[in-house]
Amino acid sequence: MKLGFKENQAHDIIRRTKQYLVQKGYGYYNGRRIGVVPAWAVHEIVAIDL
């Protein structure tokens, strides 16, 4: 949200990033209670420099 995304967009980006990380083998991000993801992974999803 600090980057200018609305709340729903930010939640969607985190959700898609978590799915991406689980596919890459990071099973830690498979839980519902995890709400933080690494910046490098968000960069892979959104394709903007953070």
Residue pairs with C-beta under 8 A, 6 or more apart in sequence:
1 7
1 10
3 48
3 50
5 13
13 42
13 45
13 46
14 35
14 36
14 37
14 42
16 45
17 37
17 41
17 42
17 44
17 45
18 29
18 30
18 34
18 37
20 41
20 44
20 45
21 28
21 29
21 37
21 38
21 41
22 29
22 30
28 34
29 37
39 50
42 50
43 49
43 50
